Amino acid sequence: LGGPVVSCGIEAEYRYAVDGEGRLTLAIAGRPTGAWNCTWPRIGVQLRLPADIVQARWHGLGPGENYPDSSAAARMGVWHATLDELFTSYVVPQENGHRGGTRWVNATTLAGAGLRAEAATPFGFSLHRYDTLDLERAMHQHELTPRDFVTLNLDVAQNGLGSNSCGPDVQPEYRLMPGPFSFVWTLSPLAG
């Protein structure tokens, strides 16, 4: 994986297995190649779900957003939030809504149909009405237009946020530096 005009990339292996119950086991392993001179924002996968997914229930840190360097006030538990409650509305749209320490998350419709993601090792997730690029490009909240899908990010690792817009950068222990990674998720359909 890598851009056509860069000298660095990621050698990645994806393995998919589907069982008779419709569960998908997704195993991904990778390692950086070339010279990386930056941190990575996250390691994980991004899924597009139907627009009628409007809520999440999860076992992990919550109830509010939390990141590797801002999780001291989060509590472990089983939480529920609507799609709108999962979104943190910053003055300038940006990465938001991450919930870490997750063991499983159900992203569902009001009737309970949807997707369950679980893993043996803790992961993080976020669920949005917007694409990641929408959040990156918008300078003001009114520039965000809900998509006709919902974006589910499942992250095995995420860079800390720091407060570089008005204070210090991410502390070294919370920086996600390029390195080998591997993870396995089980994705299961949920009937409503």
DOKOL-899137 format. One line per field, with one value per residue (C-alpha): residue number from 0; z, y negated, x negated. Coordinates in Angstrom, 1 decimal, decimal comma. Each point is the difference from the previous one (the first is absolute). Example, Ala and Ser with C-alpha at 12.3 -4.5 7.8 and 13.67 -1.06 7.14 Angstrom:
BEGIN
pos = c(0 | 1) .
zz = c(7,8 | -0,7) .
yy = c(4,5 | -3,4) .
xx = c(-12,3 | -1,4) .
//
This chain:
BEGIN
pos = c(0 | 1 | 2 | 3 | 4 | 5 | 6 | 7 | 8 | 9 | 10 | 11 | 12 | 13 | 14 | 15 | 16 | 17 | 18 | 19 | 20 | 21 | 22 | 23 | 24 | 25 | 26 | 27 | 28 | 29 | 30 | 31 | 32 | 33 | 34 | 35 | 36 | 37 | 38 | 39 | 40 | 41 | 42 | 43 | 44 | 45 | 46 | 47 | 48 | 49 | 50 | 51 | 52 | 53 | 54 | 55 | 56 | 57 | 58 | 59 | 60 | 61 | 62 | 63 | 64 | 65 | 66 | 67 | 68 | 69 | 70 | 71 | 72 | 73 | 74 | 75 | 76 | 77 | 78 | 79 | 80 | 81 | 82 | 83 | 84 | 85 | 86 | 87 | 88 | 89 | 90 | 91 | 92 | 93 | 94 | 95 | 96 | 97 | 98 | 99 | 100 | 101 | 102 | 103 | 104 | 105 | 106 | 107 | 108 | 109 | 110 | 111 | 112 | 113 | 114 | 115 | 116 | 117 | 118 | 119 | 120 | 121 | 122 | 123 | 124 | 125 | 126 | 127 | 128 | 129 | 130 | 131 | 132 | 133 | 134 | 135 | 136 | 137 | 138 | 139 | 140 | 141 | 142 | 143 | 144 | 145 | 146 | 147 | 148 | 149 | 150 | 151 | 152 | 153 | 154 | 155 | 156 | 157 | 158 | 159 | 160 | 161 | 162 | 163 | 164 | 165 | 166 | 167 | 168 | 169 | 170 | 171 | 172 | 173 | 174 | 175 | 176 | 177 | 178 | 179 | 180 | 181 | 182 | 183 | 184 | 185 | 186 | 187 | 188 | 189 | 190 | 191) .
zz = c(0,0 | -0,9 | -2,3 | -3,5 | 0,6 | 3,4 | 1,0 | 3,1 | 0,4 | 2,0 | -1,0 | 1,1 | 0,0 | 0,4 | 0,8 | -0,1 | 1,2 | 0,0 | 2,0 | -0,5 | 2,4 | -2,1 | 2,4 | -1,7 | 1,6 | -1,3 | 0,7 | -1,1 | 0,5 | -1,4 | 0,3 | -1,2 | -2,9 | -1,1 | 2,1 | 2,1 | 1,6 | 1,6 | 2,5 | -1,2 | 0,8 | 0,6 | -0,9 | -0,8 | -2,5 | -1,1 | -1,0 | -1,6 | 1,5 | -1,1 | 0,9 | 2,3 | 2,5 | 2,8 | 3,3 | 1,6 | 3,1 | 1,1 | 2,8 | 0,5 | 1,1 | 0,2 | 0,1 | -1,8 | -2,6 | 1,1 | -1,6 | 1,1 | 1,6 | 1,3 | 1,6 | 3,7 | 0,6 | -2,0 | 1,7 | -1,1 | -0,4 | -2,5 | -1,6 | -2,5 | -2,1 | -3,1 | -3,1 | 0,9 | 3,6 | -1,4 | -1,9 | 1,7 | -1,6 | 0,0 | -1,4 | -2,8 | -1,0 | 0,6 | 1,3 | 2,8 | 1,8 | 0,5 | 2,7 | 1,1 | 2,1 | -1,9 | 0,1 | -2,2 | -1,7 | -1,6 | -2,6 | -0,6 | -1,3 | 2,4 | -0,5 | 1,0 | -3,4 | -0,9 | 0,6 | 3,0 | 0,1 | 2,7 | 0,6 | 2,5 | 0,6 | 0,8 | -2,9 | -0,6 | -2,2 | -1,3 | -1,8 | -2,1 | -2,6 | -1,9 | -1,8 | 1,5 | -2,9 | 0,7 | 3,5 | -1,3 | -2,7 | 1,9 | 1,7 | 1,7 | 1,2 | -2,6 | -2,7 | 1,1 | -1,9 | 1,2 | -2,4 | -1,2 | 2,0 | 3,5 | 0,5 | 2,6 | 0,9 | 1,8 | 1,3 | 1,6 | 0,7 | -0,2 | 0,4 | 3,0 | -0,6 | 2,1 | -0,1 | -2,7 | -1,3 | 3,2 | 2,0 | -0,1 | -2,5 | 0,8 | 2,7 | -1,3 | 1,9 | -1,9 | -3,5 | -2,4 | -1,7 | -3,1 | 0,8 | -0,6 | 1,0 | -0,1 | 1,2 | -0,4 | 0,2 | -0,2 | -1,8 | 0,5 | -1,4 | 2,5 | -0,8 | 1,2) .
yy = c(0,0 | -3,4 | -3,0 | 0,1 | -2,9 | 0,9 | 2,2 | 1,5 | 2,4 | 2,9 | 3,6 | 1,4 | 3,3 | 0,3 | 3,3 | 0,4 | 3,0 | 0,3 | 2,7 | 1,5 | -2,5 | -3,0 | -1,0 | -1,5 | 0,4 | -2,7 | 0,4 | -2,7 | -0,1 | -2,6 | -1,6 | -3,3 | -0,2 | -2,9 | -3,0 | -1,4 | -3,4 | -0,5 | 1,6 | 2,0 | -1,4 | 3,5 | 3,7 | 1,6 | 0,4 | -2,3 | 1,4 | -1,6 | 1,1 | -0,8 | -3,5 | 1,5 | 1,0 | -2,6 | 1,4 | 1,9 | 2,2 | 1,0 | 1,5 | -2,3 | -3,4 | -2,7 | -1,5 | -2,9 | -0,1 | 1,0 | 0,4 | 1,6 | -3,3 | -1,0 | 3,1 | -0,6 | -1,2 | 2,8 | 3,0 | 3,6 | 1,2 | 0,8 | -3,2 | -1,1 | -3,2 | -1,2 | -1,0 | -3,7 | 0,7 | 1,7 | -3,1 | -2,8 | -3,3 | -2,0 | -3,6 | 1,3 | 3,5 | 2,6 | 3,6 | 0,6 | 2,5 | 2,8 | 2,5 | 2,1 | 3,2 | 1,6 | 3,7 | 0,0 | -2,6 | 0,4 | -2,6 | 0,3 | -1,4 | -1,0 | 3,5 | 1,6 | 1,2 | -0,7 | 1,2 | 1,2 | -0,4 | 1,8 | 0,9 | 1,9 | -3,1 | -3,4 | -2,4 | -3,4 | -1,1 | -3,0 | -0,3 | -3,1 | -1,3 | -1,4 | 1,4 | -0,6 | -2,4 | -2,0 | -0,7 | -0,8 | -2,4 | -2,0 | -3,2 | -0,5 | 2,2 | -1,3 | 1,4 | 3,6 | 1,7 | 3,5 | 2,7 | 2,8 | 2,4 | 0,2 | 0,3 | 2,6 | -0,2 | 3,0 | -0,8 | 2,3 | -3,1 | -3,8 | -2,9 | -2,2 | -3,4 | -2,3 | -3,6 | -1,3 | -2,5 | -2,0 | 1,8 | 2,8 | 2,8 | 3,6 | 1,3 | 2,6 | 3,0 | -0,7 | -0,3 | 2,7 | 0,7 | 2,2 | 3,7 | 3,5 | 0,7 | 2,8 | 0,3 | 2,2 | -1,1 | 2,0 | -1,8 | 1,5 | -1,0 | -1,0 | 0,7 | -2,6) .
xx = c(0,0 | -1,4 | 0,4 | -1,4 | -2,5 | -1,4 | -2,9 | 1,6 | 3,0 | 1,3 | -0,3 | 3,4 | 1,7 | 3,8 | 1,7 | 3,7 | 2,0 | 3,8 | 1,8 | 3,5 | 1,5 | -1,1 | -2,8 | -3,1 | -3,4 | -2,3 | -3,7 | -2,5 | -3,7 | -2,4 | -3,4 | -1,3 | -2,4 | -2,2 | -0,9 | 2,9 | -0,7 | 3,4 | 2,4 | 3,0 | 3,4 | 1,6 | -0,3 | 3,3 | 2,7 | 2,8 | 3,4 | 3,0 | 3,3 | 3,6 | 1,3 | 2,7 | -2,7 | 0,8 | -1,5 | -2,7 | -0,3 | -3,5 | -2,1 | -3,0 | -1,0 | 2,7 | 2,4 | -1,7 | -2,7 | -3,5 | -3,4 | -3,3 | -1,0 | 3,4 | 1,6 | -0,7 | 3,6 | 1,6 | 1,5 | 0,3 | 3,5 | 2,8 | 1,2 | 2,6 | 0,1 | 1,8 | -1,9 | 0,3 | -1,2 | -3,1 | -1,0 | -1,9 | 0,7 | -3,2 | -0,1 | -2,3 | 1,1 | -2,6 | -0,7 | 2,5 | 2,1 | -2,5 | 0,8 | -3,0 | -0,4 | 2,8 | 0,7 | 3,1 | 2,2 | 3,5 | 0,8 | 3,8 | 3,2 | 2,8 | 1,4 | -3,4 | -1,1 | -3,6 | -3,6 | -1,9 | -3,8 | -2,0 | -3,6 | -2,1 | -2,2 | 1,4 | 0,6 | 1,6 | 2,9 | 1,8 | 3,3 | 0,9 | 2,4 | -3,0 | -3,0 | -3,5 | -0,8 | 3,1 | -1,3 | -3,5 | 1,2 | 2,7 | -1,0 | 3,4 | 2,8 | 2,5 | -2,3 | 0,7 | 2,8 | 1,1 | -0,8 | 2,3 | -2,0 | -1,5 | -3,7 | -1,3 | -3,7 | -1,4 | -3,5 | -2,5 | -2,2 | 0,4 | -2,4 | 0,7 | 1,6 | -2,1 | 1,1 | -2,2 | 2,6 | -0,4 | -2,7 | -2,5 | -0,3 | 0,7 | -2,2 | -2,6 | 1,6 | 3,3 | -1,4 | 0,9 | -3,4 | -0,2 | -0,6 | 1,3 | 3,6 | 2,6 | 3,6 | 3,0 | 3,7 | 3,2 | 2,8 | 3,5 | 3,3 | 2,7 | 3,7 | 2,5) .
//
